[in-house]
Amino acid sequence: MSTTPLTEASTSRFVRIQEGDLELQLHYNDCGSGDETVVMLHGSGPGASGWANFNRNVEPLVAAGYRVILMDCPGWSESDPIVCTGSRSDLNARALKGLMDTIGLDKAHLVGNSMGGHSAVAFALANPARVRKLILMGGGTGGASSFVPMPTEGIKLIGALYRDPTIENLKRMMSVFVYDTSSLTEALFQARLDNMLTRRDHLENFVKSAEANPKQFPDVGHRLGEIKAPALVIWGRDDRFVPLDTGLRLVAGLQNAELHVFSRCGHWAQWEHADKFNRMVLDFLAH
């Protein structure tokens, strides 16, 4: 196992991939080593990155002997900007394939939060032989909720933040992002805002993408039955971005899925309930 300190800077890497006619630079973090690799895919919030989304989850996986890859999707963090006029889920899945091909990674477990869940499912549909197990939180298939008006409260606030990236709009969005807002500090808000504002091109391109194609994450519910990989679906009962019935649709559609619901939990289960989340994931991967 590597003795390199697990910091964002020490694990930072870049690769170049081909996306259609574009050559894109992707940023990722490469942590630990092991016979099996876990790839973690972040959500679509402004300023998101693999490290920002999963920094509470990396060390337990590395300590258990896994290599952990955190990919920054095209249009986020230090990866190249892009305007997506088609399916963002498929774009991210192609980017992941390009990353895995470039670094010589044949198969991986996939952990996806929100947009990352959509991306993981899209990758599993396109590359079934390259997926070991899936862990999906707050995303995985598009489509309308049967119980909650769409777009949801949280999705509206994300859109407002992309269009007008102010500290006030960030706080409004984050106030419904997690269940217990006492964990949200001024330092966290400022760090997230700084991360957003350093890449205004990403913010502008996200708005352009949504204008070009409002359905960035298409509903693949009718294809979930094609996925044979074992799946652990984890949801927050109080998710105000992607309602719980979306998680139920995943469990109903996937061939081999189980569900855990956290009470007193919003859209960020891996952060809000990190210790128990980490134990559940390690047990699921090992058995």
N, C-alpha and C positions, 0 to 999 in steps of 0.2 A: 504494500500500500504506500502511496506517495506521502512524504512528510512535508510537502509544500503547504504552507498555510492556506486555508480555504478562505481567501478573500476574492472579491470581484476582480481586483487588478491582477492578482497572481494567477488566476485561472482564465483570463481573457485571451481569446483566440479569434482569428479571422480566416475565412475561406472565400474563394470566388466560385460562383456557380453560374450556369447558363439558364436563363428564364426567357424562352422564346428568342427574340432578337436581342435581348438585353443580357449583359454580363453584370451580375449583382454581387456585391460584397456582403457576406453575412457575418455577423458577430455572434459568437457563442462562448460559453464558459465550459471548460473541461476539467472535471473534478474527480480525483481519486482514480482507482484502477480496479479491474476485476474481470472475471470471465463473462459477466452479464452487464449490460448497460441500460440505464434508465434515462430516457430523454424527457425533459419537462418543457411544456409548451405554455406560454403565458397568455393572458387575456388581452382585450382590445382597448383597455382604458388609456387615456392620454398619459404619456410618460412611462408606460409599462415596459418591463424588460424581464428576461428570465430570472435574473438575480433579484430584482425587486419583488417578484411574485413568489419566489421559492427559497429565499435565503434562510427561512426557518426549517427547511426540509432537507437540505443538502447533506449536512454533516451526519445525521443518523444513517442515511443510505451509504455514504462513503465508509463510515465506520463498520457497516455490515458487509463490506466487501464489494460494493457495486461501483462501477464507473458511472458518473452522472454528467449528462450534457444538458446545458440550458441554452436553447436556441432563441435568439432575438429574431422575430419574424420580419420579413421585408416590410419596411415602413415603420419600424420601431427601433428605439434606442440607437445603437451604433451600426445597425444594418442599413443598407442603402435605401433611399426613398423610392417609392413607386406609387403610381395611381392604378388601382385595381378596378377594372371595368367588368370583370366576370365574378367568379366565385372566390372569395377570400379564403374559404376553407381549402379549396383545391390549390390555390396559389401557395399557401403555407405548406400543404402536403408535398407539393413539388419541390419547394425549397428544402424541406426536411430530407427528401430523397437525395437532392443534390448534395446536401451536407454529409449525409451518411455515405454516399458514394465516394465523395472526396476524401473523407477521413478513413475509409475502409471499414465501415461498420455495417455488417450484414443484417443483424437483427437487433431489436431493442424492445424493452418495455416502454410504453408511452404513458405519460401523466399529463393530462390537459385540463386547464382551468378556463372556463368560459369559451372565448374564441379558441383557446388551445384544445378544448374538448372537441369542437367542430373540426379542427385541423387534424387531431388524432384519428377521428372517425374517417375523415376523408382519406388519410394516409392508409388506414387499415383496409378500406374498400379498394384502393388502387394497388396496394402492395401487401396482400394478405400474408404472404410467406415471410415477410420481414418484421412481423409483429409477434412478440411473445405474449404479453398481457397488457390490458388497458385499464387505466384509472381515470375516470371522467368526473369532473366536478363543475357544476353550473353551466354545462354546455355539452354538445354532442350531436344534436340535430336541431334544425330550425323548425319553423312552423309556429302557428299561433297557440297560445294557451287556451284551454277550454274554460278557464275560470277567471283569468285576470285580463283586463283590457290591455290591448296591444297598441302601440309599443308600451312597455312597462314604464313605471316611474323612473327606474334606474337608467334605462336606455335613453329616455328623454334627457335626463341630466347629463349623461355622457355626451350626447349630441350638443347640448348647450355649452359644455366645457370645451369641446373641440372648436366650436365656432367663436367662443369668447373665453380664452384661457386666463382667467383671473383667479386669485386666491379665494375670492368669495364663491365663485362657481365650483372650484375644486372642493371647498368645504361642504357645499350643498350636495355634491355627488358623493363624497366620502361619508356623509352623515347617514346615507341609506345603503352604503356599500357593506358595512359591517353591522352586526347587531349591537355590540357594546362599544359605543363611541368613546368611552373613557380611555381606550387604548390608542386613540389617535392624538398624537402630540403636534405641537406647533412645528417642531423640528421635522417630523414626518411630512407635514403639509408642505413646508418650504422645500424640502429635498425633492418631493414629487413635482412641485411647481418648477423648480430649477431644471429638473430633467426634461420637463415638457418644453420649456421655453428655449432650451439650447437647440432644439430641433423643430423649429416652426415649420420647416418644410414637411415634416411628418404630419403635423396637425392640419396643414392646408391640403395635403394630398388625401388625408382621410375624408375630409369634407368633399373634395372633388370626386372621390371614389363613390361616396354615398349618393352624390347627385347623379353620377353616371349610371349607377346600379344600386337602387335602394335595398335590394335583397342580396347583401354580401355573403350571407350564410344560409344557403338554400336548405330546404327541408329534405333530408335524406331518410326520413322515417320508413319509406317503402323499401329501402335497401338494407336496413339494419340486420335483417335475417341472414345476409350474406357473410356476416362477420362471425368467425368461429372462435376467435381469441377470447379467453376468459376475461371478463370485465368486472371491475369494482366501480359502482356508481355511488358517488358521495355527494350529498346535497345539504344545503342549509334550509331548515324548515322556514326560515324567515327571509329567504332570498327575494329581494325586491327588484332584481334585474332579470333573472330567468326563473320562472316559477317552478315549484316542485313537481307539477304534473309533467314537465318536460323530462325529468329524471325517471318518472314512472313509464313514460313512453320508451325511453331507452331500455329499461329493464324488460318491458314487454316485447320489444323488437329484437334485441340481441339474442343470439343463440345461447349464451352461457354467461349470465350476468347476475350479480347480487347487489343489493342496495343498502346503504347506511344513511340515515337521516340524523343530522345534528340539530337538536333544539337550541334556541338562543344563538342562532348562527345565520349570517347573511350570505353574501356571494363569494366569500373568500375562506372556505372551510380549512384549507391548508395553512392559513395564517391565523385564523381565529381560534382554532382547536389544534394547534400544531402538534403537541405531544401525542395526543390520541390518534390524530391523523397519521403521524409517522409510524406509530406502532401498528396500525391497521394495514398500512401499505406494505411494511416489511413482512408482516404475517401473510398477506395475500401473495406477495411475490415469492415467498419461500415455500408455500404449500399448494 
